Amino acid sequence: MVEPGNAREEFSALGGHRALDLVNTVAWRLDPQRWADKLVDDDSALRWAWEFGLCTEAETVLAEGLLLGLRSVREDIYNAVLHADSDSAARLTELYREWWQRTDLQVDPQRRWQPTERYVDGRTIMLRAARDGVQLLLAGTPNLKQCADDTCGWLYLDTSPRHNRRWCAPNDCGARNRSKTHYYRQRSGAKP
């Protein structure tokens, strides 16, 4: 059984969409020397899926070999969303079709139709992640941004009032970059 971690410490929820939070399980994406994957094994992949509502606790026991599939979906979402890569979008679409083939529509008490999966197996979590990625692509991402830090690479939806957010986290990448800018300004203005 997967034990819950602390999502605030281990995984980031800064993306504004679960598919982007999956993409952001890679730290320092743009720096090959520091690149770090937070999905290191099936347990961490299951913990992420559980903490971000992609599966129930009971469903975690069904997912075997999740890591490679979830990493693949993550990279396809990144490439489709940021680079408009049609091959990545096609792979996500195939998984989305598979998810729909396992799904029926049922009406809830408020007379709203809801997709209901007929069964859950080891592929379900990966298929749900692909579904989230396709739904993000279909919703459009006019306010999608990549962190302005040269090495971070995290993606997020800019929901700031003026849509002028530059950093994934103002207290992390933002503070580091503002400090660096201040240091270089002070240094260049210093008298010998």
Secondary structure as UniProt FT lines:
FT   HELIX           7..10
FT   HELIX           18..23
FT   TURN            24..25
FT   STRAND          26..27
FT   TURN            29..30
FT   TURN            32..34
FT   STRAND          36..37
FT   HELIX           42..51
FT   TURN            52..53
FT   HELIX           58..62
FT   HELIX           66..83
FT   HELIX           86..101
FT   STRAND          103..107
FT   TURN            109..110
FT   STRAND          113..117
FT   TURN            122..123
FT   HELIX           124..139
FT   TURN            142..143
FT   STRAND          144..146
FT   TURN            150..152
FT   STRAND          155..157
FT   TURN            161..162
FT   HELIX           170..174
FT   HELIX           175..189
//
